[in-house]
């Protein structure tokens, strides 16, 4: 295919594959369907659980698992009000014996949390609700399909640039050879361009959306909004991330994140104060989370 045709195809794909997310109102790249990504997520979760179980890394502490199921069930109970179709997702949470400070929610409601998070952060229930609300929000806002779509488009872009570079750096005095050094520089540049101008804006936007929706889910589920701030202050203390620079990061710098969550306190406190009495003698209407 002609080089100009490749770039034209790439541009057309970028324009036509964008859809407006009904939850967030933001335009998202959507090359792959959410259904496809959810199927991949379920397959990955099953495979990982099997591997963790075989290696003795799947934590069976019933007290911890019950605590997590109780908190996440309250969050999911609110989540399905935002997305009624999420009521039919196979929600599940598992604790993994891993020293890293991490938690995640795959497309379709499959959740992990590491023992490293529980041990190093020592979260309160309110703080646990904030981190899991954030992860659940990624699934609700279809960020998994968006991320996969961005990766696909970035791969196509890199391949297109590589083809153009091959043609541009061909040495007619050395038939069959190419200027490998120039190709490497162009390849590195194209990779950085893909990261900075394709992946990063969407990823940071997705993180901010998950922060905003996550703290609201937690407030509606009766968990204190101030815990979002205390959680990230603990994260800063544990990771040592004090920098405010976030241009080359897929997550907003932690101090900026704290400032954003602090700015959300007034409206979230109104929701929390209104919802808190409902959880004084709470019994879940339905157990969504296994």
Beta strands, then each sheet from edge to edge (+ up, - down):
strand 1: 18-20
strand 2: 27-29
strand 3: 92-96
strand 4: 103-106
strand 5: 110-114
sheet 1: 1+ 2-
sheet 2: 3+ 5+ 4-
end
